[in-house]
Amino acid sequence: MTVGYERRLALDWAGEVLRELSELPMDDEARWQVTVAKLREEARHILRHYPEPWQIEAATTSHMPLHEWISRRT
């Protein structure tokens, strides 16, 4: 079961990966080939705790405060 801090870490990590990806120069083909393999591996790790769309919807309609559903490690 994924808990709040794991969801938070997955969201933070996904943002970090997207920022790194957005900063890669488009003209460096060799770097892109290595990066795609690394990106696929990181995506698998991130998705392990990344909330599914139905979970996000449930969180927005539940009575649980959002800060409990997505929380920092305690």
N, C-alpha and C positions, 0 to 999 in steps of 0.2 A: 504494500500500500504506500502510495506517495503522500507525504505529509507537507504541511505548509512551507517549511523552509526549503524542501527539495523543489517544490514548484517555483519558489522565488529564485533559487539558484539556476534552474533551467531557463527561466525568463531572462535573468541577467546574462547568462552564458550565451543564449541565442542572440541577444543584442550585441554582445561583444564580437561574436563571429560575423554578424552582419556588418558591423562597423569595419572590421578587418577586411572583409571581402570588398566593401565599397571603396577602400583605399588602395586596392591593388592596381598597378598600372596595366592597362589593356594590351600593351604592346610586348609584354614579357611572356611569350608563349611557354617557355620551359617552366617558368615559375607557376603558371596557371595549371599545367599538367600535374605538378606535385600538389598544388593547392586543392585541386578537385578531389584527389584521393584523401587528403587530410580533411577536407570539408565534409565528405561523405561519412568518414569515421566520427567526426565531431557531431554531426547531425544525429547519428544513431545514439550517441551518448546523451545528447540534449533531449531527444524525444523520449527517452526512458522516463523522465519525470515531467515533461512538458504537458500541460493540461490539454485534453481533447476539447473540441468545440462544445460538446454537450456538458462538460464539466464547468467550463466558463459560464455557459448559460445558467446552469444550476446554481453556481456561486452568485450570480447577479440576482437571482430570484429567491435565494434562501434567506433565512433569518440570521445566518452566521455572518458576523462582521468580516468584511473583506480583509482587514488586517490580520485576521486569524487564518483565513483560507490561504493567503499568500503572506508568509511571515519570514522574518529573519530567524536564523538559528538561535535557539534559546539555551 
